[in-house]
Amino acid sequence: MKKLFALLALVGMLTFSTTPLALAQDAVTQTPDSTLAATDSTVTEEEVVVEEVAEETTAIGGVYKALKIKYIEGDAFFMSFVALALILGLAFSIERIIYLNLSQVNSKALLSKVEEALLVDKDLAKAKEICKNTRGPIASIFYQGLLRMDEGVEVAEKSIISYGGVQTGLMERNLPWISLFIAISPSLGFLGTVIGMIQAFDKIQQVGDISPTVVAGGMKVALITTVFGLISAMILQVFYNYILSKIDGIVNEMEDSSISLLDILVKIEVAKTK
């Protein structure tokens, strides 16, 4: 990837460096007619760029307008509940993603610092201070293990395992709410579907005749609410699975780092008995 960026940068430098020379040579040999033609071509290119930007803006506005129309056609009352479920689910998802990203640290660097403080400097207080000043669940687990270090390796191991469960629970906090909104979004859509069908049959009963226009109105409301509910659930499901994968990665790193810390504590315990 770095080689690709370097190659692109080199091509860009050569392109921008040769362009002024070519323009200078053309300026010397150009006639007034050619200068006028170049000006006209420049104006034409600018008009094309402006037209492309206008088309893109129109396309974005068209998509937004179409979504707005469908939202209103799907009965704003029920669509508002689906949108609220999506917004709340996204809020919880973003909060979890930020929390998990802040929880990730360089575990190897942290383990190296703790090992140096314990084995080289033989300073338990320094190792505790390093863990205390480092964010994330791995540093918290290390700190709990070091607090019980004087009581033996077995006690420290039990403390690490227990506090590891606590940290896992903290990482999984608010996940039930996300799963709730994943389940409730299509349910709200189906609820709108059922109510739309009921409205269609009510209109048929009032009119006294099965008219395609009357039936289509209720069916349209029903299908739109269902579609938006399913889309909301699919979006939240993607975020939910991403969060689970992040948690699994951090938990695996916690377990690996905890084993390495216990190995260090065993070495210290063996050195004391000699």
Contacts in CASP RR format, 6 or more apart in sequence:
PFRMAT RR
TARGET T0000
AUTHOR 0000-0000-0000
METHOD contacts of the structure
MODEL  1
MKKLFALLALVGMLTFSTTPLALAQDAVTQTPDSTLAATDSTVTEEEVVV
EEVAEETTAIGGVYKALKIKYIEGDAFFMSFVALALILGLAFSIERIIYL
NLSQVNSKALLSKVEEALLVDKDLAKAKEICKNTRGPIASIFYQGLLRMD
EGVEVAEKSIISYGGVQTGLMERNLPWISLFIAISPSLGFLGTVIGMIQA
FDKIQQVGDISPTVVAGGMKVALITTVFGLISAMILQVFYNYILSKIDGI
VNEMEDSSISLLDILVKIEVAKTK
30 38 0 8 1.000
70 224 0 8 1.000
70 228 0 8 1.000
71 79 0 8 1.000
71 83 0 8 1.000
71 228 0 8 1.000
73 220 0 8 1.000
73 221 0 8 1.000
73 224 0 8 1.000
74 220 0 8 1.000
74 221 0 8 1.000
74 224 0 8 1.000
74 225 0 8 1.000
74 228 0 8 1.000
75 192 0 8 1.000
75 195 0 8 1.000
75 196 0 8 1.000
75 221 0 8 1.000
75 224 0 8 1.000
75 225 0 8 1.000
78 188 0 8 1.000
78 189 0 8 1.000
78 191 0 8 1.000
78 192 0 8 1.000
78 195 0 8 1.000
78 225 0 8 1.000
79 224 0 8 1.000
79 225 0 8 1.000
79 228 0 8 1.000
81 188 0 8 1.000
82 185 0 8 1.000
82 188 0 8 1.000
82 189 0 8 1.000
82 225 0 8 1.000
82 228 0 8 1.000
82 229 0 8 1.000
82 232 0 8 1.000
83 228 0 8 1.000
83 232 0 8 1.000
85 181 0 8 1.000
85 184 0 8 1.000
85 185 0 8 1.000
85 188 0 8 1.000
85 232 0 8 1.000
86 181 0 8 1.000
86 185 0 8 1.000
86 232 0 8 1.000
86 235 0 8 1.000
86 236 0 8 1.000
88 177 0 8 1.000
88 181 0 8 1.000
89 177 0 8 1.000
89 178 0 8 1.000
89 181 0 8 1.000
89 236 0 8 1.000
89 239 0 8 1.000
90 235 0 8 1.000
90 236 0 8 1.000
90 239 0 8 1.000
92 174 0 8 1.000
92 177 0 8 1.000
92 178 0 8 1.000
92 181 0 8 1.000
93 178 0 8 1.000
93 236 0 8 1.000
93 239 0 8 1.000
93 240 0 8 1.000
93 243 0 8 1.000
95 174 0 8 1.000
96 173 0 8 1.000
96 174 0 8 1.000
96 175 0 8 1.000
96 178 0 8 1.000
96 243 0 8 1.000
97 239 0 8 1.000
97 242 0 8 1.000
97 243 0 8 1.000
97 246 0 8 1.000
99 171 0 8 1.000
100 171 0 8 1.000
100 243 0 8 1.000
100 246 0 8 1.000
100 247 0 8 1.000
100 250 0 8 1.000
101 246 0 8 1.000
102 135 0 8 1.000
102 136 0 8 1.000
103 135 0 8 1.000
103 136 0 8 1.000
103 137 0 8 1.000
103 171 0 8 1.000
103 250 0 8 1.000
104 136 0 8 1.000
104 250 0 8 1.000
105 134 0 8 1.000
105 135 0 8 1.000
105 136 0 8 1.000
105 138 0 8 1.000
105 139 0 8 1.000
107 138 0 8 1.000
107 253 0 8 1.000
107 256 0 8 1.000
107 257 0 8 1.000
110 130 0 8 1.000
110 131 0 8 1.000
110 134 0 8 1.000
110 138 0 8 1.000
110 139 0 8 1.000
110 142 0 8 1.000
110 257 0 8 1.000
111 257 0 8 1.000
111 260 0 8 1.000
111 261 0 8 1.000
113 127 0 8 1.000
113 130 0 8 1.000
114 127 0 8 1.000
114 130 0 8 1.000
114 131 0 8 1.000
114 142 0 8 1.000
114 146 0 8 1.000
114 261 0 8 1.000
114 264 0 8 1.000
115 264 0 8 1.000
117 123 0 8 1.000
117 124 0 8 1.000
117 126 0 8 1.000
117 127 0 8 1.000
117 130 0 8 1.000
118 124 0 8 1.000
118 127 0 8 1.000
118 264 0 8 1.000
118 268 0 8 1.000
119 264 0 8 1.000
119 267 0 8 1.000
119 268 0 8 1.000
124 146 0 8 1.000
124 149 0 8 1.000
127 142 0 8 1.000
127 146 0 8 1.000
128 143 0 8 1.000
128 146 0 8 1.000
128 147 0 8 1.000
130 139 0 8 1.000
131 139 0 8 1.000
131 140 0 8 1.000
131 142 0 8 1.000
131 143 0 8 1.000
131 146 0 8 1.000
132 139 0 8 1.000
132 143 0 8 1.000
137 164 0 8 1.000
137 167 0 8 1.000
137 168 0 8 1.000
137 170 0 8 1.000
137 171 0 8 1.000
137 250 0 8 1.000
137 254 0 8 1.000
138 253 0 8 1.000
138 254 0 8 1.000
138 257 0 8 1.000
140 163 0 8 1.000
140 167 0 8 1.000
141 160 0 8 1.000
141 163 0 8 1.000
141 164 0 8 1.000
141 167 0 8 1.000
141 254 0 8 1.000
141 257 0 8 1.000
141 258 0 8 1.000
141 261 0 8 1.000
142 257 0 8 1.000
142 261 0 8 1.000
144 159 0 8 1.000
144 160 0 8 1.000
144 163 0 8 1.000
145 156 0 8 1.000
145 159 0 8 1.000
145 160 0 8 1.000
145 163 0 8 1.000
145 261 0 8 1.000
145 265 0 8 1.000
146 156 0 8 1.000
147 159 0 8 1.000
148 155 0 8 1.000
148 156 0 8 1.000
148 158 0 8 1.000
148 159 0 8 1.000
149 156 0 8 1.000
149 265 0 8 1.000
149 268 0 8 1.000
152 265 0 8 1.000
152 269 0 8 1.000
153 262 0 8 1.000
153 265 0 8 1.000
153 266 0 8 1.000
153 269 0 8 1.000
156 262 0 8 1.000
156 265 0 8 1.000
157 262 0 8 1.000
160 258 0 8 1.000
160 261 0 8 1.000
160 262 0 8 1.000
161 258 0 8 1.000
164 254 0 8 1.000
164 258 0 8 1.000
167 254 0 8 1.000
168 247 0 8 1.000
168 251 0 8 1.000
168 254 0 8 1.000
171 247 0 8 1.000
171 250 0 8 1.000
171 251 0 8 1.000
172 247 0 8 1.000
175 240 0 8 1.000
175 243 0 8 1.000
175 244 0 8 1.000
178 236 0 8 1.000
178 239 0 8 1.000
178 240 0 8 1.000
178 243 0 8 1.000
179 240 0 8 1.000
181 232 0 8 1.000
181 236 0 8 1.000
182 233 0 8 1.000
182 236 0 8 1.000
182 237 0 8 1.000
182 240 0 8 1.000
183 233 0 8 1.000
185 229 0 8 1.000
185 230 0 8 1.000
185 232 0 8 1.000
185 233 0 8 1.000
185 236 0 8 1.000
186 226 0 8 1.000
186 229 0 8 1.000
186 230 0 8 1.000
186 232 0 8 1.000
186 233 0 8 1.000
188 225 0 8 1.000
188 229 0 8 1.000
189 225 0 8 1.000
189 226 0 8 1.000
189 228 0 8 1.000
189 229 0 8 1.000
189 230 0 8 1.000
190 226 0 8 1.000
191 225 0 8 1.000
192 221 0 8 1.000
192 222 0 8 1.000
192 225 0 8 1.000
192 226 0 8 1.000
193 222 0 8 1.000
193 223 0 8 1.000
193 225 0 8 1.000
193 226 0 8 1.000
194 222 0 8 1.000
195 221 0 8 1.000
195 222 0 8 1.000
196 218 0 8 1.000
196 219 0 8 1.000
196 221 0 8 1.000
196 222 0 8 1.000
196 225 0 8 1.000
197 218 0 8 1.000
197 219 0 8 1.000
197 222 0 8 1.000
199 218 0 8 1.000
199 221 0 8 1.000
200 214 0 8 1.000
200 215 0 8 1.000
200 217 0 8 1.000
200 218 0 8 1.000
200 219 0 8 1.000
200 222 0 8 1.000
203 214 0 8 1.000
203 218 0 8 1.000
204 210 0 8 1.000
204 211 0 8 1.000
204 214 0 8 1.000
204 215 0 8 1.000
207 214 0 8 1.000
END
